[in-house]
């Protein structure tokens, strides 16, 4: 469904009674399982060596935010092709990891009677392939992206990487660039805001969603890979800028304090499990 229609009858009743209302928009957040990665050693996610030799399973989510003025996909997970492999399983020898994908993103959208072509907006927290793997599904959407991140995504360095194939077709898609340091208000009413938090990559972003009942929720991309990462301020060894990462972590804490937002560490399974199981929504 391209647009969620307002009730004309309800508006007419309010007008007839001379009433006004300032209710929050009927925003809903859906969390979809777009892969799970098992790492025998998560040492790469902490450059201080404190996590060396420890094993973990990380969840790779995709989020659908439904708003009266359109739908937004936030992060697109691993490529759907993995779900079609034997056992939905892919080995990644260079990382010592194994990925299992139980259902494709496209099939999960279909449970809501949606196709990728129905989605008005798409945005990724950053370039990495577990967040952009299905980017090419959304060439009919408007792509919202930090200007520095877009330049990084189409640099010579990343064009030669494995992740590039997952989003390459967005190069000529309709695009809204986030310039400078400003936040981006997706629907113009403060309910869904993209916030710049560079450091993991040059233009990494997080998403603040203000829900009418559950309140503010902050989806933090790859700011915190592990359950320990937020409290201990862990920085992955492969981040593009350590100093920026620490500053961005402080930005997240400030926003969480100011708004009272629930902070979702996107790769942490218990945070994913705290959101209603798809196809139910948090609202």
Secondary structure, 3 states (H helix, E strand, C coil): CCCCCCCHHHHHHHHHHCCCCCCCCCCEEEEEEEEEEEECCCHHHCCCCCCCCCCEEEEEEEEEEEECCEEEEECCCCCHHHHHCHHHEEEEHHHCEEEECCCCHHHHHHCCCCCHHHCCEEECCCCCHHHHCCHHHHCCCEEEEEHHHHHHHCCHHHHCCCCHHHHHHHHHCCEEEECCCCCEECCCCCCEEEEECCCCCCCCEEEEEEECCCEEEEECCCCCCCCCHHHHCCCCCCCCCHHHHHHHHHHHHHHHHHHCCEEECCCCHHHHHCCCCCCCCEC
